[in-house]
């Protein structure tokens, strides 16, 4: 197995790093979960796409290859936007879960919560009646039904459509519609064709599964669950702190399960509810 940590420093570009011990969410009753804030679930239709490095992209890393076909036979749901500070605060209040530290910059309630480790992200999604998206679900939703484009639904990156960093590593930057040096309020830029926001930029998003550089070569073609073991957890999508190449939709960021940075957050997925017979 060949690992690709060599390129990680340029992709991670973290501003704050704080590591804490494992934190476990308390089990909550179904009625408590049902009272959670409206998380804006969006239906992602069944369909097929080409996952991984696109032909026109000369910047792909080894772990983005080989490109391979993936099919979803059933629709699923994804939060339209990243989990906000307000939403995560409700989770903490309801569950007694330990709140993450605050970043070294101001954020409003509608900004994405950051400094979450993988367990924090998974705990929130379980409380919300969902789960972390698989890598395949995340990338399929990020591409929004478009084919072969480097940045999800666009071939070129624009500050009118995403919040990202300076051209040289590593600092936040502004320009065009991107008025935020650091995190932006969720949903500040136009959604893609599936109706989801900020799949490119703002904060990296935790996904389920492990990073195994060989997984793409043998993963199932139908609803791949992700590798059961590997050398790191995975975040997707790029952030306010990263230069443009890190925001390519096929990028898979290796990240420690206990890692917490000021540019990593989460959004949740869930399977479509089964209709009840009357």
Rosetta silent file (secondary structure, phi, psi, omega in degrees, C-alpha in Angstrom):
SEQUENCE: XXXXXXXXXXXXXXXXXXXXXXXXXXXXXXXXXXXXXXXXXXXXXXXXXXXXXXXXXXXXXXXXXXXXXXXXXXXXXXXXXXXXXXXXXXXXXXXXXXXXXXXXXXXXXXXXXXXXXXXXXXXXXXXXXXXXXXXXXXXXXXXXXXXXXXXXXXXXXXXXXXXXXXXXXXXXXXXXXXXXXXXXXXXXXXXXXXXXXXXXXXXXXXXXXXXXXXXXXXXXXXXXXXXXXXXXXXXXXXXXXXXXXXXXXXXXXXXXXXXXXXXXXXXXXXXXXXXXXX
SCORE:     score description
SCORE:     0.000 S_00000001
   1 L     0.000  131.575  179.470    0.000    0.000    0.000 S_00000001
   2 L  -106.356  118.284  179.555    1.403    3.413   -0.934 S_00000001
   3 L   -86.531  157.096 -175.270    0.376    6.265    1.354 S_00000001
   4 L  -119.810   33.855  179.645    0.169    9.859    0.103 S_00000001
   5 H   -63.038  -18.226 -176.665    1.010   11.849    3.221 S_00000001
   6 H   -55.862  -32.197 -177.499    3.714   13.675    1.280 S_00000001
   7 H   -96.152    0.414 -173.589    1.150   16.152   -0.076 S_00000001
   8 H   -64.765  -43.406 -176.536   -0.851   16.544    3.098 S_00000001
   9 H   -53.943  -40.019 -179.642    0.794   19.700    4.562 S_00000001
  10 H   -70.436  -27.635 -178.623   -0.214   21.779    1.553 S_00000001
  11 H   -85.116  -40.013 -175.924   -3.764   20.439    1.649 S_00000001
  12 H   -68.085  -53.264  177.773   -4.451   20.592    5.368 S_00000001
  13 L    45.330   57.920 -174.765   -3.213   24.147    5.925 S_00000001
  14 L   -85.548  146.512  177.820   -4.508   24.245    9.479 S_00000001
  15 L   -97.041  -34.955 -177.464   -4.622   27.382   11.585 S_00000001
  16 L  -136.171  134.559  177.046   -5.370   25.816   14.960 S_00000001
  17 E  -129.983  119.975  177.662   -4.725   22.260   16.146 S_00000001
  18 L  -134.460  127.086 -179.785   -6.109   20.951   19.416 S_00000001
  19 L  -115.487  131.193  178.745   -6.304   17.247   20.243 S_00000001
  20 L  -124.534  171.667  177.051   -8.439   15.885   23.031 S_00000001
  21 L   -73.190  171.771  179.994   -9.342   12.424   24.245 S_00000001
  22 L   -60.288  144.248  177.700  -12.329   10.452   22.905 S_00000001
  23 L  -130.145  128.609 -174.579  -15.749   11.869   23.699 S_00000001
  24 L  -108.343  131.710  177.101  -18.844    9.729   23.564 S_00000001
  25 L   -74.063  143.501  175.065  -22.327   11.036   22.864 S_00000001
  26 L   -76.567  147.513  176.887  -25.042    9.977   25.277 S_00000001
  27 L   -70.674  136.546 -178.547  -27.888    7.901   23.862 S_00000001
  28 L  -119.195  151.400  178.474  -31.004    9.961   23.328 S_00000001
  29 L   -71.089  158.383  179.220  -34.610    8.925   23.009 S_00000001
  30 H   -60.409  -35.402 -178.874  -36.329    9.044   19.629 S_00000001
  31 H   -66.658  -35.474  177.869  -38.608   11.825   20.891 S_00000001
  32 H   -67.451  -43.565  178.691  -35.599   13.988   21.780 S_00000001
  33 H   -61.418  -38.720 -178.396  -34.046   13.456   18.372 S_00000001
  34 H   -64.512  -21.293 -179.654  -37.346   14.344   16.730 S_00000001
  35 L   -90.601    5.982 -179.222  -37.222   17.715   18.472 S_00000001
  36 L   -63.234  160.531  178.374  -33.855   18.595   16.926 S_00000001
  37 L   -59.371  152.698  175.527  -33.464   21.763   14.903 S_00000001
  38 L   -64.849  116.990 -175.588  -34.587   21.689   11.287 S_00000001
  39 L   -97.270    4.417  173.568  -31.454   20.567    9.479 S_00000001
  40 L    64.280   51.417  179.971  -32.729   21.233    5.980 S_00000001
  41 E   -64.668  135.839  178.886  -32.540   17.741    4.529 S_00000001
  42 E  -117.342  135.575  178.283  -32.299   17.647    0.728 S_00000001
  43 E   -77.747  123.885  174.894  -33.241   14.630   -1.372 S_00000001
  44 E  -102.031  118.740 -172.078  -30.340   13.373   -3.484 S_00000001
  45 L   -70.578  156.088  170.744  -31.765   11.301   -6.344 S_00000001
  46 L   -60.549  153.403  179.717  -30.708    7.802   -7.280 S_00000001
  47 E   164.545 -172.038 -177.838  -28.258    7.718  -10.148 S_00000001
  48 E  -130.428  154.694  176.397  -24.723    7.001  -11.324 S_00000001
  49 E  -156.189  169.614  177.013  -21.524    9.013  -11.610 S_00000001
  50 E   -99.118  114.879 -175.238  -17.805    8.720  -12.227 S_00000001
  51 E   -95.906  140.294  176.316  -15.963    8.931   -8.884 S_00000001
  52 L   105.849 -162.162 -175.615  -12.381   10.096   -8.497 S_00000001
  53 L   -57.623  131.863  176.792   -9.941   12.002  -10.685 S_00000001
  54 L   -91.172  153.996 -171.917  -11.494   13.579  -13.782 S_00000001
  55 L   -59.405  -33.021 -175.855   -9.684   13.364  -17.118 S_00000001
  56 L   -83.305   -0.169 -173.815   -9.090   17.111  -17.412 S_00000001
  57 L   -99.939  113.208 -179.709   -7.450   17.387  -13.977 S_00000001
  58 L   -89.340    1.153 -174.219   -3.652   17.273  -14.019 S_00000001
  59 L  -101.819    5.998 -172.555   -3.364   17.764  -10.239 S_00000001
  60 L   -65.795  143.442  173.456   -4.724   14.423   -9.038 S_00000001
  61 L   -90.765  166.507 -178.702   -2.942   12.468   -6.317 S_00000001
  62 H   -58.987  -35.975 -176.150   -2.533    8.695   -6.367 S_00000001
  63 H   -76.485   -0.615  174.393   -5.339    8.186   -3.853 S_00000001
  64 H   -95.066    1.450 -178.311   -7.818    9.854   -6.245 S_00000001
  65 L  -120.930  157.056   -4.367   -7.256    7.076   -8.792 S_00000001
  66 L   -79.342  151.621  169.538   -8.492    5.035  -10.487 S_00000001
  67 L   -63.039  144.351 -174.404  -11.654    6.837  -11.478 S_00000001
  68 E  -151.903  154.045 -178.191  -14.512    4.361  -11.262 S_00000001
  69 E   -82.660  135.748  178.361  -18.247    4.146  -11.839 S_00000001
  70 E  -129.319  138.341  179.432  -20.582    4.282   -8.835 S_00000001
  71 E  -125.632  137.042  170.947  -24.353    3.736   -8.821 S_00000001
  72 E  -111.161  115.540 -178.090  -26.959    4.565   -6.167 S_00000001
  73 L   -79.184  -20.685 -179.667  -30.090    2.491   -6.655 S_00000001
  74 L  -126.912  148.089  173.723  -32.011    4.432   -4.012 S_00000001
  75 L   -69.296  161.747  172.339  -32.113    8.149   -3.175 S_00000001
  76 E  -139.027  177.835 -179.223  -30.698    9.396    0.103 S_00000001
  77 E  -121.647  147.763  179.613  -30.810   12.679    1.988 S_00000001
  78 E  -136.483  144.852  172.890  -28.084   15.154    2.830 S_00000001
  79 E   -60.213  136.077 -178.816  -28.101   18.320    4.888 S_00000001
  80 L   -65.100  -28.735 -177.771  -28.348   21.252    2.506 S_00000001
  81 L  -136.665  168.686  177.495  -25.632   23.099    4.435 S_00000001
  82 L   -67.648  152.957  178.907  -22.857   22.416    6.896 S_00000001
  83 L   -61.897  130.142 -177.700  -23.734   22.040   10.580 S_00000001
  84 E   -91.629  168.572  175.203  -23.819   25.471   12.186 S_00000001
  85 H   -59.437  -41.828 -179.745  -22.649   26.675   15.575 S_00000001
  86 H   -64.305  -42.827 -179.855  -26.285   27.101   16.636 S_00000001
  87 H   -65.445  -42.233  180.000  -27.216   23.570   15.607 S_00000001
  88 H   -68.292  -34.273  177.253  -24.249   22.049   17.379 S_00000001
  89 H   -63.153  -36.578  177.115  -25.010   24.094   20.508 S_00000001
  90 H   -65.221  -40.744  175.756  -28.499   22.560   20.573 S_00000001
  91 H   -58.972  -46.440  179.998  -26.922   19.106   20.372 S_00000001
  92 H   -62.441  -43.155 -179.063  -24.632   19.923   23.302 S_00000001
  93 H   -65.137  -39.774 -177.081  -27.522   21.298   25.356 S_00000001
  94 H   -76.260  -32.047 -169.628  -29.751   18.274   24.689 S_00000001
  95 H  -104.962  -20.569 -172.486  -27.119   15.569   25.108 S_00000001
  96 L    78.425    9.888  178.299  -24.625   16.838   27.636 S_00000001
  97 L   -63.672  149.611  179.421  -21.896   16.232   25.068 S_00000001
  98 L   -73.873  125.780  179.705  -18.665   18.168   25.592 S_00000001
  99 L   -70.337  147.378  176.784  -18.570   21.262   23.385 S_00000001
 100 L   -71.588  161.231  173.866  -15.531   21.710   21.133 S_00000001
 101 L   -64.966  162.508  177.348  -13.101   24.562   21.830 S_00000001
 102 L   -90.083  145.163  177.241  -13.685   27.872   20.073 S_00000001
 103 L   -70.586  167.826 -178.757  -11.408   28.923   17.223 S_00000001
 104 L   -86.732   38.611  174.210   -9.114   31.920   17.571 S_00000001
 105 L  -154.855  154.398 -176.924  -11.404   34.092   15.453 S_00000001
 106 L   -73.153  145.316  174.496  -15.004   35.295   15.848 S_00000001
 107 L  -138.614  147.023  173.983  -17.920   33.340   14.402 S_00000001
 108 L   -94.393  170.941 -175.097  -21.667   33.989   14.381 S_00000001
 109 L   -61.763  -25.151 -177.924  -24.341   31.368   15.076 S_00000001
 110 L   -94.821   10.491  174.240  -24.896   30.721   11.355 S_00000001
 111 E   -87.539  158.766 -179.745  -21.243   29.910   10.642 S_00000001
 112 E   -69.630  137.320  174.699  -20.119   26.270   10.391 S_00000001
 113 L   -67.916  140.693 -178.608  -19.021   24.678   13.640 S_00000001
 114 L  -130.117 -176.959 -177.840  -15.314   23.773   13.561 S_00000001
 115 L    60.671   34.516  174.002  -12.727   22.060   15.760 S_00000001
 116 L   -97.083  134.102  168.343  -14.727   18.828   15.641 S_00000001
 117 L   -85.436  177.751 -175.632  -12.935   15.511   15.650 S_00000001
 118 H   -61.286  -40.624 -179.450  -14.396   12.544   13.754 S_00000001
 119 H   -66.412  -37.312  175.096  -16.228   11.200   16.819 S_00000001
 120 H   -58.796  -46.847 -177.959  -17.782   14.613   17.493 S_00000001
 121 H   -63.100  -45.547  179.417  -19.084   14.726   13.931 S_00000001
 122 H   -64.782  -37.890  179.026  -20.453   11.175   14.066 S_00000001
 123 H   -63.927  -42.180  176.751  -22.077   11.862   17.447 S_00000001
 124 H   -61.162  -47.430 -176.753  -23.911   14.919   16.142 S_00000001
 125 H   -63.160  -37.029  177.001  -25.207   13.056   13.095 S_00000001
 126 H   -64.037  -44.027  177.134  -26.480   10.177   15.239 S_00000001
 127 H   -59.105  -36.487 -177.081  -28.310   12.662   17.496 S_00000001
 128 L   -80.306    3.426 -179.295  -29.813   14.284   14.399 S_00000001
 129 L    81.981   19.897 -179.063  -31.274   10.983   13.210 S_00000001
 130 L  -133.523 -145.392 -176.525  -28.658   10.504   10.532 S_00000001
 131 E  -163.655  168.635  171.380  -25.058    9.449    9.994 S_00000001
 132 E   -68.210  141.731  175.408  -21.896   10.639    8.337 S_00000001
 133 L   -68.747  149.770  169.003  -22.121   10.408    4.541 S_00000001
 134 L   -69.574  162.900  175.346  -19.982    7.837    2.793 S_00000001
 135 H   -57.679  -41.815 -177.959  -17.257    9.215    0.547 S_00000001
 136 H   -65.346  -43.582  177.163  -19.243    8.123   -2.492 S_00000001
 137 H   -59.972  -45.356 -178.393  -22.429    9.829   -1.272 S_00000001
 138 H   -60.005  -49.463 -176.157  -20.494   12.997   -0.532 S_00000001
 139 H   -68.348  -38.103  176.818  -18.801   13.165   -3.933 S_00000001
 140 H   -60.059  -46.303  179.227  -21.960   12.261   -5.836 S_00000001
 141 H   -66.321  -38.269 -178.786  -23.839   15.081   -4.074 S_00000001
 142 H   -64.936  -31.459 -179.833  -20.931   17.495   -4.555 S_00000001
 143 H   -79.624  -16.548  171.789  -20.951   16.947   -8.312 S_00000001
 144 L    57.716   30.006  179.693  -24.650   17.810   -8.465 S_00000001
 145 L    85.168   -1.357  178.727  -25.349   15.657  -11.511 S_00000001
 146 L   -87.736  155.155 -173.215  -22.561   17.255  -13.567 S_00000001
 147 L  -117.876  129.665  167.724  -19.988   15.114  -15.359 S_00000001
 148 L    70.361   26.884 -179.494  -16.215   15.440  -15.510 S_00000001
 149 L  -105.922  142.586 -171.933  -15.794   18.845  -13.847 S_00000001
 150 L   -69.078  -40.747 -176.417  -12.893   19.580  -11.514 S_00000001
 151 E  -111.326   64.858  176.589  -14.789   21.628   -8.929 S_00000001
 152 L    67.903 -100.772 -179.414  -18.066   19.776   -8.542 S_00000001
 153 L   -99.656   11.110  179.963  -20.489   21.594  -10.780 S_00000001
 154 E  -137.924  148.097  176.061  -17.832   23.927  -12.253 S_00000001
 155 L   -83.188  -30.941  179.644  -14.634   23.464  -14.239 S_00000001
 156 L  -119.149  149.355  179.785  -13.042   26.596  -12.783 S_00000001
 157 L   -89.397  141.520 -179.400  -13.135   27.914   -9.216 S_00000001
 158 L  -137.239  139.051  176.370  -14.596   31.355   -8.536 S_00000001
 159 L   -71.310   -7.954  172.517  -14.782   33.465   -5.375 S_00000001
 160 L   -80.520   -8.400 -176.194  -18.328   34.310   -6.427 S_00000001
 161 L  -127.576   -3.942 -177.555  -19.224   30.674   -5.740 S_00000001
 162 L  -159.081  152.739  176.040  -16.951   29.527   -2.907 S_00000001
 163 L  -100.296  114.377  179.579  -15.033   30.634    0.180 S_00000001
 164 L  -147.591  179.773 -167.892  -11.373   29.636   -0.057 S_00000001
 165 E   -93.532 -169.026 -178.632   -7.866   30.796    0.780 S_00000001
 166 L   -68.175  159.868 -179.180   -4.945   32.661   -0.707 S_00000001
 167 L   -64.182  -30.265  176.982   -3.211   31.463   -3.855 S_00000001
 168 L  -107.629  136.351 -179.141   -0.119   30.635   -1.813 S_00000001
 169 L   -61.494  133.266    8.392   -0.358   28.389    1.260 S_00000001
 170 L  -150.133  112.730  179.517   -1.702   29.129    3.813 S_00000001
 171 L  -164.337  153.865  173.067   -4.086   31.936    4.745 S_00000001
 172 E   -68.986  162.227 -179.304   -7.659   33.030    4.267 S_00000001
 173 L  -154.293  162.138  178.108   -8.450   35.519    1.521 S_00000001
 174 L  -125.463  170.411  177.606  -11.299   37.593    0.114 S_00000001
 175 E   152.678  148.641 -179.147  -12.446   38.737   -3.323 S_00000001
 176 L    56.738 -130.594  179.053  -15.551   38.842   -5.509 S_00000001
 177 L   -80.147   -5.670  179.933  -18.478   37.383   -3.600 S_00000001
 178 E   -90.157   96.132 -177.280  -16.168   35.918   -0.958 S_00000001
 179 L   -95.338    4.884 -170.809  -16.175   38.603    1.749 S_00000001
 180 L  -114.368  121.252  177.114  -14.933   36.319    4.534 S_00000001
 181 L   -66.977  -35.620 -179.554  -11.273   35.845    5.423 S_00000001
 182 L  -116.609 -133.697 -176.186  -12.223   32.804    7.496 S_00000001
 183 L   -67.938  148.042  175.170  -15.526   30.902    7.726 S_00000001
 184 L  -106.534  154.098  171.042  -18.593   32.263    5.939 S_00000001
 185 E   -54.110  139.668 -178.012  -22.205   31.876    7.057 S_00000001
 186 L   -62.078  145.901  179.286  -23.461   28.596    5.611 S_00000001
 187 L    75.539   21.193 -178.742  -25.374   28.981    2.361 S_00000001
 188 L   -78.717  -13.282 -178.311  -23.648   32.246    1.402 S_00000001
 189 L  -121.131  161.687 -176.843  -23.002   31.033   -2.143 S_00000001
 190 L   -59.991  145.782  176.872  -25.330   29.516   -4.771 S_00000001
 191 L   -76.109  165.787  173.425  -26.244   25.838   -4.350 S_00000001
 192 L   -83.959 -172.710 -173.166  -25.396   23.213   -6.925 S_00000001
 193 L   -70.773  -13.000  173.321  -28.003   21.471   -9.068 S_00000001
 194 L   -90.692   -4.712  178.023  -28.925   19.075   -6.236 S_00000001
 195 L    86.391   20.658  177.968  -29.679   22.033   -3.951 S_00000001
 196 L  -108.191  146.800 -173.345  -26.720   21.632   -1.570 S_00000001
 197 L  -108.031  150.740  168.155  -24.478   24.499   -0.466 S_00000001
 198 L    58.607   32.443  173.386  -20.757   24.863    0.213 S_00000001
 199 L   -72.990  -16.395  173.477  -19.676   21.458   -1.038 S_00000001
 200 L  -116.414  115.345  176.579  -16.651   23.368   -2.307 S_00000001
 201 L    84.961 -171.524 -174.954  -14.832   25.421    0.309 S_00000001
 202 L    73.680  -76.505  171.521  -15.795   27.026    3.638 S_00000001
 203 L  -139.938  148.801  168.111  -14.834   23.996    5.783 S_00000001
 204 E   -60.727  152.633 -178.486  -13.640   20.480    5.148 S_00000001
 205 E  -125.143  127.620  176.363  -16.328   17.918    5.968 S_00000001
 206 E   -63.546  142.621  171.843  -15.810   14.612    7.757 S_00000001
 207 E  -127.601  169.048 -179.402  -17.079   11.496    5.949 S_00000001
 208 L   -79.663  165.693  176.237  -17.459    7.878    7.029 S_00000001
 209 L    87.808 -178.609 -176.932  -14.940    5.132    6.367 S_00000001
 210 E  -121.645  157.516  175.775  -11.156    5.013    6.265 S_00000001
 211 L   -88.923  113.734  174.086   -8.531    6.064    3.770 S_00000001
 212 L  -125.760  114.541 -173.605   -7.009    3.031    2.075 S_00000001
 213 L   -59.956  -18.340 -178.337   -5.097    4.018   -1.046 S_00000001
 214 L   -95.962   -3.605 -171.203   -6.036    0.762   -2.758 S_00000001
 215 H   -64.911  -40.000 -177.129   -9.793    0.936   -2.067 S_00000001
 216 H   -58.532  -29.836 -176.692  -10.813    2.719   -5.280 S_00000001
 217 H   -73.901  -17.814 -175.656   -9.424   -0.148   -7.369 S_00000001
 218 L  -133.872    7.664 -176.454  -11.716   -2.721   -5.759 S_00000001
 219 L   -68.264  150.274  178.697  -14.661   -0.848   -4.197 S_00000001
 220 L   -59.960  148.177  179.218  -18.202   -2.046   -4.997 S_00000001
 221 L   -79.992  -23.470 -179.140  -19.859   -0.318   -7.911 S_00000001
 222 E  -106.518  118.310  175.745  -23.217   -0.077   -6.134 S_00000001
 223 L    45.268   60.716 -177.987  -23.410    2.166   -3.057 S_00000001
 224 L   -63.855  131.765 -175.216  -19.814    1.618   -1.880 S_00000001
 225 L   -82.688  -12.462 -173.223  -19.617    1.908    1.929 S_00000001
 226 L    95.680  160.940 -177.280  -15.971    2.961    2.118 S_00000001
 227 E   -67.990  140.063  179.700  -12.989    1.060    3.465 S_00000001
 228 L   -80.199  -21.083  176.954  -13.452   -0.655    6.828 S_00000001
 229 L  -139.999  162.800  179.178   -9.806   -0.107    7.768 S_00000001
 230 L   174.209 -169.606 -175.532   -7.058    2.245    6.716 S_00000001
 231 L  -102.381   -2.709  179.501   -4.370    4.621    7.869 S_00000001
 232 L  -165.288  159.367  166.823   -6.492    7.773    8.400 S_00000001
 233 E   -80.307  177.981 -170.880  -10.002    9.161    8.479 S_00000001
 234 E  -133.156  137.984  169.354  -11.114   11.371    5.589 S_00000001
 235 E  -122.681  150.392 -175.266  -12.363   14.930    5.112 S_00000001
 236 E  -131.009  153.278  165.962  -13.663   16.306    1.821 S_00000001
 237 L   106.521  -16.838 -178.354  -14.340   19.624    0.109 S_00000001
 238 L    76.599  176.865 -173.126  -11.553   22.050    1.015 S_00000001
 239 L  -152.658  179.215  178.151  -11.841   25.136    3.189 S_00000001
 240 L   -60.533  -19.647 -174.172  -11.435   28.867    3.750 S_00000001
 241 L   -97.132   -7.547 -171.539   -7.743   28.275    4.493 S_00000001
 242 L  -102.866  148.914  173.218   -6.787   26.328    1.369 S_00000001
 243 L   -74.182  168.109 -166.523   -5.563   27.348   -2.060 S_00000001
 244 H   -56.027  -42.102 -174.168   -7.677   26.401   -5.071 S_00000001
 245 H   -61.092  -26.776  179.472   -6.141   23.003   -5.898 S_00000001
 246 H   -73.717  -13.605 -178.252   -7.147   21.638   -2.478 S_00000001
 247 H   -94.487    3.911  175.850  -10.819   22.309   -3.308 S_00000001
 248 L   -58.768  138.641 -170.942  -10.928   19.918   -6.257 S_00000001
 249 L   -64.886  -24.879 -178.568  -13.912   17.621   -5.701 S_00000001
 250 L   -84.736   -5.426 -176.850  -11.880   14.413   -5.961 S_00000001
 251 L   -64.867  134.084  177.660   -9.433   15.408   -3.178 S_00000001
 252 L  -119.706  108.913 -175.451   -9.367   12.981   -0.225 S_00000001
 253 E   -89.341  115.630  173.768   -7.728   14.533    2.830 S_00000001
 254 E   -70.281  134.029 -175.909   -6.120   12.043    5.244 S_00000001
 255 E  -151.097  139.859  179.966   -6.800   13.194    8.795 S_00000001
 256 L   -64.745  141.946 -178.724   -6.370   11.724   12.274 S_00000001
 257 L   -59.228  -31.587 -179.417   -9.621   10.597   13.921 S_00000001
 258 L   -92.657    1.208 -176.628   -8.837   12.750   16.964 S_00000001
 259 L   -68.442  141.778  176.420   -7.727   15.759   14.927 S_00000001
 260 L  -136.146  122.526  176.766   -9.441   19.100   15.463 S_00000001
 261 E  -135.021  166.715 -177.073   -8.734   22.174   13.354 S_00000001
 262 L   -81.230    9.874  176.308  -10.374   25.497   12.673 S_00000001
 263 L  -132.167   24.039  176.458  -11.205   24.517    9.094 S_00000001
 264 E  -126.059  127.367  178.079  -12.924   21.132    9.537 S_00000001
 265 E  -133.992 -144.685 -174.911  -16.666   20.698   10.174 S_00000001
 266 L  -161.674  154.129  159.878  -19.439   18.328    9.117 S_00000001
 267 L  -135.890  155.400 -172.454  -22.734   17.783    7.353 S_00000001
 268 E  -108.762  159.573  173.823  -24.895   14.693    7.844 S_00000001
 269 E  -122.794  165.598  169.916  -26.641   12.187    5.591 S_00000001
 270 E  -157.177  153.474  174.953  -29.517    9.805    6.166 S_00000001
 271 E   -71.434  151.138 -179.249  -31.297    7.104    4.246 S_00000001
 272 L   -63.868  132.017  178.022  -34.659    8.091    2.838 S_00000001
 273 L   -58.709  140.615  177.778  -37.458    7.348    5.338 S_00000001
 274 L   -80.697  128.642 -179.364  -39.561    4.364    4.371 S_00000001
 275 L   -66.273  136.493  179.507  -43.174    5.299    3.682 S_00000001
 276 L   -89.128  140.376  176.281  -45.647    3.695    6.095 S_00000001
 277 L   -76.646  133.501  178.397  -48.694    1.865    4.790 S_00000001
 278 L   -78.458    0.000    0.000  -51.966    3.369    6.039 S_00000001
